[in-house]
Structures are given as structure tokens and as C-alpha cells.
Amino acid sequence: MSELIDNSTKRKKRLKELILKLHDGEAQESVRKELEVSLSSVPYGDVVEVEQELIAEGLPEDEILRLCDVHSAVLKDKIDLSMSKKVPDGHPVDTIYSENKAILEVCLETENRLNEIDTVKPEEFDNYVLKIKELFNKLIDTEKHYLKKEYLLFPFLEKKGITGPPKVMWGKHDEIRELLKGSIEILNVPDISKDDFKVSSELVLSPAVRNVSEMITKEEQILIPMALDKLTDLEWWQIYNESDEIGYCLIDPQHEWKPEGIDVTEQKKSRIKDNSVHLPSGSFTSEEILSILNTVPFDMTFVDKDDKVKYFSQSSERIFQRNRSILNRDVRYCHPPGSVHIVDKILDDFKSGKNSRAPFWISMGDKFIHIEYFALRNDKGEYLGTLEVSQDLSEKRKLQGEQRILSYGEDK
């Protein structure tokens, strides 16, 4: 046992020396070679402890943040994950892995598209930019992925005394947010020239994609193995139960998870103080109101006052398919880039009070679909959000004559 402790101490000491060499400006490749010579592999726990020690010893957190990408590049594929735990389907970590897979696919496609810029013909350039914008609209969805870490996972790690890595990773999240925000602003510039686009791609767009992709390595090689070691099933269960409220990034989880050895029913009961929704004209239980919303023959989607999708109904007669990946997503990113200016106009008109309804109707094959947006306001007239209501009117348009209640049950 003393030999194992001694080996761990020596390994961490050597790792710290190498990180400080990076801090002093030594070339990455040189440090990587030293790492390969000195360490056959680095347990992820050692990386975490060394980061904590460096912060405790006075290395500023912003300096750790600056070196974070360099650390990851040097340690890539050198971190030993053989002792990390496996997770069942539906576990929050399983969801993280699924989201990461979807994020990586978008990153790879975006990177490939950006690399095609020199082959794009002038007449194809506008469509090319539109496609890039669609891909970045998907990458904006990483916000929900990062929020689940920041508000659900990090607090549990901090309670266990692990404060350094969450702070560093949160800082990287904020850097990525700024890069993605800047990318969207560039892609929204009207009539951007090809030359300006190429410069912007090198300075902002490509770094944004690269940082999003590299975050996956940081999560899967360090954060997640550490979290699996530290958190109990009950703590993961709390994360699981709160995840719906934040939403999911690019995927809709297909599996439920119930931890073994925990009375799930009792845990759920403890989270519900009052199962009723009380209104001026009556009340419902949550089960009743869910049944009502899923029974009326409409598609309904609610967007809150901050333009985030917060709810969609799940009736058997859905017209437009929805899944939980849209929850907490900016509604603009749920529409094709070519129609975003219309969405903006509707929202602006609703917020200003200029309009409160926006009806549309379209043909979809043999169906006649009526779509209407309604501004929701409280009794003071303050804007609360927008409700989208869609209905298939195909059969109702064919109605003739009357069918009174007394004729109920008669064959027609």
C-alpha cells in the first residue's frame, strides 16, 4: 500500500512539474514527450488533485483557465480511464455521453463545411452561409448541456470539496458562449463577403467549433470519471429529476433510469408538496391538467417571455413533431434561419402590444393546417410569453348540416 501511495505522490509531483513548465512557456510538444517518458498513464484523479493543489498554492484560477486547453492537448489520450465506472441506460452520465456524441457530429460537419469555403462558387455562397448558420444554431444548444453541469452537477462536487475543476470548466463554458455568440453575430451580418467570411472563420467560427469539441474531451476524460467516483446514486437521482427542467442538448433521452436500492416512489413524494394547480375558477391535479392538455385536438407549444421553449403538448394527434431537446432552447433556433426574421417580428409585435395574434394556414399533403400564435398577458397587460396552437382542420372543413347532442351514438 505504501508503495502505491508513494507512486501516486511521485506521479502527481511530476505532473505538477510538467504543468508548471507549460505555465513558464515551454512548448507543448516538448512537454508531451516528457510526459510520455515519465508517465505511462495519468489517473484522472491525479489531474484533479494537481489542479486543486496549484490553485491552493497560489496559481491564479484565470491562469489555470488559460492553460486548460494546453493541459488537455498534452494529456489527450494519456489519461487512464480503466477504473472509471460504467453507467446504465438513462443515467445522467449516459445522457451526457449521448449529448456529446450528437454535439461532436455537428462539430465535425461544421468543421468540414468551413474547410470547403475555397471551393464554394459565388452563386452558391449565400446558401453556404445559411447552412453554416443552421449548424451554429445547433451548437447554441450546448447551453443546456453546460447549464446541467453548472447548476446540477457542480454543486455536488463543490460540497465534496472539489472546487477547482468546476471553476475552471465553468470559465471555459463562458469562453465558448462568447465564441458562439460572436459566431452567430457574424453569420447574421447581411451580405457578408467571402473574404470577410474567411477571416471571421479563422478568428471566431473555427475556434468556436474547436472549443466545443475539446470540451467533450475534458468532460469524458476528467470530469465524468471523477463525478462517478464521488457522487452517490441518490445524488445522481436528484440530477436526473431536475434535468427535464433545463432540457436536453440535440437529443431526446430514450430511456428512463431508476437507481437500484432507492425507493423512487418515496423520493418523488418528498419532492411534491402540493400536487394541485389552483386557479380562480377551479383547480386540477397535475395528472388531470396533463391529461387535458394531451387530449384536446391541438398542438400547443409555450414560449416564455425570454423566448425560451418551456412546454409542448404530447397529444396523439400531433402535427409537428417535438422532443425534449427543444426545451429551454431559444425559439429562434427552432426555425430555419430563413424565417427567423418573421419569428423576431411576431415576438416584437407581441411584446410591444402592437399585436396579440398571428394566424397562418398551410396545406400539408391532403391536410389543411391552421397555425396561430397568441400573446399571453397577465391581468396587468404584461407580456408572459407566446402560445403556438396548431390544428388539422381537414375533417372540420367537410362538415355540413348539423349533428346535435341528441343524435349522439347514432351511426353516421
C-alpha angles and dihedrals in degrees: 000000000000088000091054091049090048091050091050092049092050091046093052092045090053093045090051090050091053093048090050088052087058088048088054090053103258114158117270094230092053091051092047091055090051090048092052091049096045102038128036088195138346119228108228090235090064092055091053094047093048091051090050092048093049091053091046090051092056106266101143117248091233088057090052086049092051090051095042095094091045091051090051093048092050095043095042110131090359096091116100110232096167092108096048117115126253118235132215125239112283095020111136090250090052087055091049090053091049092049090048091052090053092045092050092051090054091046092052093048091047092048091050091049093049090051090056094064095106092056096050113111119225093248090052097047099092092052090045091056090046090055092049088051091053090053093049089048086060093048089054084069088074085084090081091048091053094043091056089055095044099045104026109027106029095056090059092049091048091052087058092053096259101129107137102066094045091051092048093047093046087054090053089050089056092049090052091048090055092048092049092046090051091048092054091048090052093047090051093056105116116241095357111187123240092244093051090047092053092051091047090048092055095044103038119357099053094042089051092054092044093051093048090051094046091051087066090059091049091051100045098040100041118003102046099044088049093048092049089054095048107037125077124224089253090056091048087049090056089051090048092053094049096045096083091062092059095038135220133287114242093322140075110220110242100196135062119219129211117179116232118246095022124106097234093185093056092046091053092048091052089056095053115070096168122011094195132095108212119205132174092257099039144308143264136197113239088250092055096048090047089053092048093050092048094045104052108092096245136097107232128188123178122208115189128225090271090058094251121139105241106167145010129185120241105210122157088244098060113158100188116039117237133179135184093265088082094058112114090006120133105258091229090067090055091066132065110269090243092065099039092099089060091050089050092051093050092049092046092050091048094048094047092047093241090124137008101187135043115184126190135170130197141173118243108185105299093344127098108211125196116200123185133176118209127195110228116214135174124234089276091057093249116150114252101172144284131289119206113203121186126182136179104231096177096110096037091056088061095056118121135173117359141303109195126195091254090065092059111132096023117124114252 
